[in-house]
Amino acid sequence: MNDARADLPPYDPQRILSAPFPERIRLACVTWANASPNQPQVMALYWMKYFFPLIGGWAFWCSFNADYPGFFSIGEWAFANESFKKAIVWCIFWELAGFGCGWGPMNARFDPWFGGYRHFLRRGTTKLPLFRGAPLIGGDTRNWLDVAFYGANQLFLLGALIAPRVTPELLYPVVLLIPLMAVLDKMLYLVCRAEHYFVVLVCIAFATDDDLWISGAKLTWCFIWFWAATSKLNGHFPSVIMFMMNNGPFFPKALKKNLFTDFPVDLRPSRFATLMAHFGTAVEYSLPVILVLGAGNEPVTIFGLLLMTAFHGFIGINNPNGMPVEWNILMIYGGYFLFLFHPEASLSALTAMPVLLALLLLSLAVVPTIGNFFPSRVSFLLSMRYYAGNWAYNIWLIKKDAVGKLDRVKKAGDTVFVQLAKFVPDPTHLAVAKTMMCVSRFMHFEGRPLFEALPKAVDDIDDYEWHEGEVLGGTVLGWNFGDGHLNGEQMLRAIQPQCGFEEGEVRVVSVESQPLFGPTMHWRVYDGVRGKIAEGHTKLADYENVQPYPTGAYAEAYLHGRRAAG
């Protein structure tokens, strides 16, 4: 125990690189836990993006509004109905263009910083069609129809942004094109944030008056808070708080070691981190209750909105994985617009349009219910299971002498390690950086199934290069935001004909989310040629007292495989 406390970073890079895989991961985890990884200049870059292109762009589009009073009369135009509509339209355009989730160095994009339109407007790039194999619409790569639909949708969105009023007629083409794009590439439906932005866009397009679409947007905000809180009713969220706060540039450094049970010998979430997790869940549950029941009572509404601002603001400034800060900004702005400026819009008003109400309940209640209890059936975005530490994910293990086959895939940028090599030319430091990129997956509790799955995937893990499925998917598919259903077996099927991996050259470990109140996480292992070669169910209760890195019998499983291979 004393030796472990004295053995602290920084470690000799060669010690990390020459250690067996279990020890290498331990050293990487301790290194990460000992530091606050975020660089201030990187965070400044992101906040410049939020304040100037994102918010500044929205303000620019609002200047086209009818009866625009001038920029300095912010109180008159910022919370006008047309300005809220343009916020929704702009957010959809922003995400589809590639500037939102999955953008920049915090998402392992170094050169270039995004895919987006650079990928979606390029014929021959990889996609995931809804009806794979169908003529014209079912190919694994983009054709002229994909490019045309995407380009047309962006132009229609721009048309709405420059219009003096966002009328239903301007939105009908977008409401039609987004589902059509989803047929050609189902990922694009998620890029549009179909569980949120697109739902509100449909309300704006089809509601018969302002009160109705505002009520529909209110209902959307309320269900988002409810389901996001519900998704945290698991054993994963404390590890999210531990990871995010240690990563957070504004979380007090003096408190960071308190996030761990007993640094450096026990890197599980502490009671402090667990208490923070439970408090955050309770606050998120309380937001729709306060704002709906307090409608018409201005002091109660203001209290609820200040609580909401603190909640989303705290997330935003502490660097959530994937950097979905744009979403938090819209939640804050929308909260004030909907609940402070329009207390008269009642949720009960939606009964006047039963078809719209039924569609809303299908999207906001039925689909998330299915997705929470049967996560393999529904995207975590459509399930509104946001940053709760319980996602489907994939680990791609590619033979080091076969990684170059990924170059056969047409894409907007190189793989992350090729990009990183441009900035880290020293091979030793680059190798250490590759090891450090494994830390996020192991430090989250959802990483424990890897202890069982990885030894079944390969004989000697040191023969392979480790690629996070989300990061690799961002390069190959042009976008990523945590949905493991996109970058696992489906993506392997799509690129295998292009890459021509031989048997054993690529193994994909796919781990499914834990069902709400379920005891296990289901994992599978796929080979590029043979398909599924192994699977199992990890009982998470068995890992509550296990460190985030392989130890004991779990470490021995890796070493046994290595000896067998040797």
Protein Blocks (a to p, Z undefined) as FASTA:
>chain_A
ZZmmmmccdddfklmmmpcfklmmmmmmmmmmmpcfbafklmmmmmmmmmmmmmmmmmmm
mmmpghiabjklmmlmmmgmklmmmmmmmmmmmmmnopaghiajknopabdcbfklmlmm
pghiacddfbghiahjlccbdcfklmmmmmmmmmmmmmmmmpmbdcfklmmmmmmmmmmm
mmmommlmmmnommlmmmmmmmmmmpcbfklmmmmmmmmmmmmmmmmmmmmmccklmmmm
mmmmmmpmkbcfklmmmmpmbackbccdcfklmmmmmmmmmmmmmmmmmmmmmgoilklm
mmmmmmmmmmmmmmmmnopghiamkmmmmmmmmmmmmmmmmmmlcfklmmmmmmlmmmmm
mmmmmmmmmmmmmmmlpcfklnopaceopacdddddddfklmmmmmmpccfbdcfklmmm
mmmmblklmmmmmmmmmmmmmmpmklmmmmmmmmmmpmblmlpccddfklmmmmmnopae
hiaklmmmmmmmmmmmmnopaehkaccdddddddehiabdcdddddfklopabdcdddfk
lmmmgcfbdehjlmmmmmmmmmmmZZ
